[in-house]
Amino acid sequence: MRVCGVIAEYDPFHRGHAYHLEQARAQSQADYIICVMSGSFTQRGMPALLPAHARAEMALRCGADIVLQLPYAFSVREAEYFALGGVQILNALGCVTHLSFGCERDDLSLLQRAALLSEQPDDQYSRILRTGLDRGMSHAEAAGRALAACLDVGPDILKSPNNALAVCYLRALIRLGSPIQPVPVRREYGYHEKEVEFFPSATAVRGAILRGDWPSIEKAVPENALPILKAAVRQGLCPPEKMDSLLRARLLLSAKDSVASLPGMAEGLEMRFIQAAEKALTREEMIAFIKTRRYTQGRISRALCHLMMDVKKSDLPVLPDHARILGFRKEAQPLLHIMQKSDFSLITRPARSASAALDIRADEMRQILSSLPRGETYRQSPVIIP
């Protein structure tokens, strides 16, 4: 039996994602596809525009067989730990044979060499990395430059978003000693493209949803997923500006030591956060005030999210110890039974699991930001597709 894993956010699911699932199944010759998907908050450090169960159902109706939730402690992390969390879940299930990911350049040999060098740096790589950091670069930028120099490739090849994440997936496989085989799929569209094309970026589709541009949305989203998206929009979205007032209040009312204990804080960065709250009125203005060449927008956005969620460095483990079953197709029940026999904890309702306390808090926070009743989304049963 061949089982292909995919790690994603699907906020929202669009035609590009459907294409990737189709290619992942074909290239791996998989009998089943398991998706590990972010929950109520994403790697951007923002609440997901759409609720997790709706996004899971969209994926299940468009090529996935089982969707698991990546815990908050890994979904809102830098690429290295976002990837490590997802790969660890797939590896721990004991039945996943392949891992597929999108990339701008599907040169697996190059990506694997970059991953191995990142995990086992030589003197040249370490020297170039240190030089970049000393010049004030972010770690990601300095590492990308070091890899490009050592591997003799263009400086932008390994810095592109999906190639960089692909390297992190491959690093995770190396670090875990996993036998899972990688299956890269060339991405046919830009990660941050603002215009909605047939193969759009999630950024473009989110923009269209927030504008209410349904002709563009209908062009971008698969027909099978469109009714779920429309129902989720009617229920209520979670636009990013909903975080503005809460973040500013948290910063202004927090002690310096409390801000310093946030994940991603270093070198007195907490003072820039506190000063930003005194001058800026919105999350975007805060990020613009705080960010530097070394401290990127993504890192700051995640730190702000952890502040809002009251998450400390000590709350973020090295590896995940559970995953939530968000949904599955009935035809995949044989695989689900195999997964549930593994030593890895699979839960259906986080309310029954102490290890999912942070995930419950994230679900509740997203409900609050969406101006919806607090509800009990963490008690929601998995979506089952006939």
C-alpha positions in Angstrom: 0.0 0.0 0.0 1.3 3.5 -0.9 0.3 6.5 1.1 1.3 10.0 0.2 1.5 12.8 2.7 1.0 16.5 2.0 1.5 19.3 4.5 -0.6 22.4 3.8 -2.8 25.3 5.0 -5.5 25.4 2.3 -6.6 28.9 3.3 -8.6 28.6 1.1 -8.3 25.4 -1.0 -8.0 26.4 -4.7 -7.3 24.9 -8.2 -3.5 25.0 -7.6 -4.0 22.8 -4.5 -6.2 20.4 -6.5 -3.5 20.2 -9.2 -0.9 19.4 -6.6 -3.0 16.6 -5.0 -3.6 15.1 -8.5 0.1 15.2 -9.3 1.1 13.9 -5.9 -1.2 10.8 -6.3 -0.1 10.2 -9.9 3.7 10.6 -9.3 3.7 8.5 -6.0 1.1 6.0 -7.4 -0.6 6.4 -4.0 -3.6 4.5 -2.9 -4.4 7.2 -0.3 -3.4 10.8 0.4 -3.2 12.2 3.9 -3.1 15.9 4.4 -1.7 17.5 7.5 -3.3 21.0 7.6 -2.9 24.0 9.9 -5.8 24.6 12.2 -7.3 28.0 13.4 -4.0 29.9 12.9 -1.5 29.8 10.1 2.2 30.0 9.5 1.8 33.7 8.7 1.0 34.3 12.3 -2.7 35.1 11.4 -6.0 33.5 12.0 -7.1 31.3 9.1 -9.7 33.2 7.0 -11.9 30.0 6.9 -12.5 27.5 9.7 -10.5 24.3 9.7 -13.3 21.8 9.1 -14.5 23.8 6.1 -11.0 23.8 4.6 -10.7 20.1 5.4 -14.0 19.3 3.6 -12.8 21.3 0.6 -9.7 19.2 0.4 -11.6 15.9 0.9 -13.9 16.7 -2.0 -11.0 17.5 -4.2 -8.5 14.7 -3.8 -7.5 14.1 -0.2 -8.6 11.0 1.7 -7.8 11.9 5.3 -7.1 15.4 6.8 -5.3 15.8 10.1 -4.7 19.0 12.0 -1.2 20.3 12.6 -1.1 21.5 16.2 -0.9 25.3 16.8 2.6 24.8 18.4 3.8 23.9 14.9 1.4 25.7 12.5 2.5 29.1 13.9 6.3 28.5 13.6 9.2 29.3 11.4 9.5 27.1 8.3 11.9 24.6 9.9 9.5 23.7 12.7 6.4 24.0 10.6 7.9 21.4 8.3 9.3 19.3 11.1 5.9 19.1 12.9 4.1 18.0 9.8 6.7 15.4 8.7 6.9 14.0 12.3 3.1 13.4 12.3 3.3 11.6 8.9 6.4 9.6 9.9 4.9 8.6 13.3 1.8 7.1 11.7 4.0 4.3 10.3 2.1 3.9 7.1 3.1 6.9 5.0 5.4 6.0 2.1 5.8 9.3 0.3 5.8 13.1 1.0 4.8 15.5 -1.8 5.4 19.2 -1.8 5.3 22.1 -4.3 8.4 23.9 -5.3 9.4 26.5 -7.9 12.2 24.2 -9.2 11.6 20.4 -9.0 15.3 19.5 -9.0 15.2 16.9 -6.2 18.9 16.4 -6.2 19.7 20.1 -5.6 17.0 20.3 -2.9 18.4 17.2 -1.1 22.0 18.5 -1.3 20.8 21.8 0.2 18.9 19.9 3.0 21.9 17.8 3.8 24.3 20.8 3.9 21.8 22.6 6.2 21.7 19.7 8.6 25.4 18.9 8.4 27.1 22.3 7.6 30.7 22.3 6.5 33.2 25.1 7.3 32.5 27.0 4.1 28.7 27.1 4.7 29.2 28.1 8.4 31.6 30.9 7.5 29.3 32.4 4.8 26.3 32.0 7.2 28.1 33.8 10.0 29.2 36.6 7.6 25.6 37.2 6.6 24.3 37.2 10.1 27.1 39.7 11.1 25.8 42.0 8.3 22.4 42.0 9.8 20.6 39.5 7.6 17.8 37.3 8.8 18.8 33.7 9.4 16.7 32.6 6.4 18.4 35.1 4.1 21.9 34.3 5.3 21.3 30.6 5.1 19.9 30.9 1.5 23.0 32.9 0.5 25.3 30.4 2.1 23.6 27.4 0.4 23.6 29.2 -3.0 27.4 29.9 -2.7 28.3 26.4 -1.6 26.1 24.6 -4.2 27.0 27.1 -7.0 23.5 28.1 -7.9 21.8 31.4 -8.4 21.2 33.4 -5.2 17.4 33.4 -5.6 16.8 29.7 -6.4 16.8 28.5 -2.8 15.3 31.7 -1.4 12.0 31.3 -3.2 9.2 30.4 -0.7 8.4 26.9 -1.8 11.9 25.8 -2.5 12.9 27.1 0.9 10.1 25.1 2.5 10.9 22.1 0.4 14.4 22.1 1.8 12.9 22.2 5.3 10.7 19.1 4.5 13.8 17.3 3.3 15.8 18.4 6.4 13.0 17.0 8.6 13.2 13.6 6.8 17.0 13.5 7.4 16.6 14.6 11.0 14.0 12.0 11.8 15.8 9.2 9.9 12.5 8.7 8.0 12.2 6.3 5.1 9.4 8.4 3.5 10.3 9.2 -0.1 10.0 12.8 -1.3 7.9 13.7 -4.4 8.4 17.3 -5.6 5.7 18.9 -7.8 6.6 22.0 -9.8 4.5 24.9 -8.8 2.8 26.6 -11.7 2.0 29.9 -10.1 3.5 32.5 -7.8 3.3 32.2 -4.0 2.3 35.8 -3.4 0.7 36.7 -6.7 -2.1 39.2 -6.2 -4.1 38.6 -9.3 -6.5 35.6 -9.5 -5.5 33.2 -12.3 -6.7 29.7 -13.1 -3.8 28.4 -10.9 -3.9 31.3 -8.3 -2.1 32.0 -5.1 -3.9 31.7 -1.8 -3.0 35.4 -1.3 -5.0 36.3 -4.4 -8.0 34.1 -3.5 -8.1 35.5 0.1 -8.1 39.0 -1.4 -11.0 38.1 -3.8 -13.0 36.6 -0.9 -12.5 39.7 1.3 -13.6 41.9 -1.7 -16.6 39.7 -2.4 -15.3 39.2 -6.0 -17.2 36.0 -6.8 -16.4 35.9 -10.5 -12.7 35.6 -9.6 -13.4 33.2 -6.7 -15.4 30.9 -9.0 -12.5 30.9 -11.5 -10.0 30.0 -8.8 -11.8 27.4 -6.6 -12.7 23.9 -7.8 -16.4 23.3 -8.4 -16.6 20.6 -5.7 -15.2 23.0 -3.1 -17.2 26.1 -4.0 -20.4 25.3 -2.0 -18.3 24.7 1.1 -16.5 28.0 0.6 -19.8 29.9 0.1 -21.3 28.3 3.3 -18.2 29.3 5.3 -18.4 32.9 4.0 -22.0 33.1 5.0 -21.2 31.8 8.5 -18.5 34.5 9.0 -14.9 35.0 8.1 -11.9 36.0 10.2 -10.3 39.0 8.4 -6.8 40.0 9.6 -7.7 43.4 10.9 -9.8 41.8 13.7 -6.5 41.4 15.5 -5.6 45.1 15.6 -7.2 46.3 18.9 -6.5 43.1 20.8 -2.9 43.1 19.9 -2.4 46.7 20.8 -4.1 46.2 24.2 -2.0 43.1 24.9 1.2 45.0 24.2 0.4 48.1 26.1 -0.8 46.1 29.2 2.0 43.5 29.1 5.1 43.8 31.3 8.5 43.9 29.5 9.5 40.5 30.8 6.3 39.0 29.5 6.9 40.3 26.0 10.6 39.1 26.2 9.4 35.5 26.9 7.5 35.3 23.6 8.8 32.8 21.0 11.0 34.6 18.5 12.2 37.3 20.9 15.9 38.1 21.1 18.5 40.9 21.7 16.1 43.3 23.3 13.5 43.1 20.5 10.7 43.3 23.1 11.4 47.1 23.4 10.6 47.6 19.7 7.3 45.7 20.2 6.3 47.9 23.2 7.3 51.1 21.4 5.3 50.0 18.4 2.1 49.6 20.4 2.5 53.2 21.7 2.8 54.6 18.1 0.9 52.2 15.8 -2.9 51.6 15.7 -3.0 48.5 13.5 -1.2 45.2 13.3 0.3 46.1 9.9 1.6 49.4 11.3 3.2 47.6 14.3 4.9 45.1 12.0 6.2 48.0 9.8 7.6 49.7 12.9 9.2 46.6 14.4 10.7 44.8 11.4 14.3 45.1 10.3 16.5 43.3 7.8 17.2 40.7 10.5 13.7 40.4 12.0 11.4 39.7 9.1 7.7 40.4 8.8 6.9 36.7 9.2 8.8 36.3 12.4 7.3 39.5 13.9 3.8 38.4 12.9 4.2 35.1 14.6 5.5 36.7 17.7 2.4 39.0 17.8 0.2 36.0 17.4 1.9 34.2 20.3 1.4 37.4 22.4 -2.3 37.5 21.6 -2.6 33.7 22.4 -0.4 34.1 25.6 2.1 31.5 24.3 5.6 31.4 25.8 8.7 29.8 24.5 8.3 26.9 26.9 4.9 26.1 25.4 6.4 25.1 22.1 7.7 21.5 22.1 10.4 20.1 19.8 8.0 17.5 18.2 4.2 17.1 18.1 2.7 14.5 20.4 -0.8 14.4 18.8 -2.9 15.3 15.7 -6.6 15.9 15.3 -8.6 14.0 12.7 -10.5 16.8 10.9 -12.1 14.5 8.3 -11.9 11.5 6.0 -13.5 9.8 3.1 -15.4 6.6 4.0 -13.3 4.7 1.4 -10.2 5.6 3.6 -11.5 3.9 6.7 -9.1 0.9 6.3 -6.2 3.3 6.3 -7.7 5.2 9.3 -7.8 1.9 11.3 -4.1 1.3 10.5 -3.2 4.8 11.6 -5.1 4.4 14.9 -3.1 1.3 15.7 0.2 3.4 15.7 1.7 4.7 18.9 1.0 8.3 17.8 -2.0 9.9 19.4 -4.9 10.7 17.0 -7.8 12.6 18.5 -11.2 13.5 17.2 -12.3 16.0 19.9 -9.6 18.0 21.6 -11.8 18.7 24.6 -11.0 15.1 25.7 -7.2 15.6 25.4 -5.0 17.6 27.8 -2.3 17.8 25.1 -4.6 19.8 22.9 -5.2 22.7 25.3 -3.4 25.2 23.1 -5.4 24.1 20.0 -8.6 24.6 22.0 -7.4 28.1 22.9 -6.7 28.8 19.3 -10.1 27.7 18.2 -11.8 29.9 20.8 -9.6 32.9 19.8 -10.6 32.5 16.2 -14.3 32.5 17.1 -13.8 35.7 19.1 -11.9 37.4 16.3 -14.6 36.3 13.8 -17.3 38.0 16.0 -19.0 34.7 16.4 -20.4 33.1 19.5 -17.6 31.4 21.5 -19.2 28.0 20.6 -17.4 24.7 21.0 -15.6 24.2 17.7 -13.1 21.9 19.5 -16.0 19.5 20.1 -16.9 19.2 16.4 -16.7 15.7 15.0 -14.7 14.9 11.9 -16.2 15.6 8.5 -17.0 12.3 6.8 -17.4 12.2 3.0 -19.5 9.3 1.7 
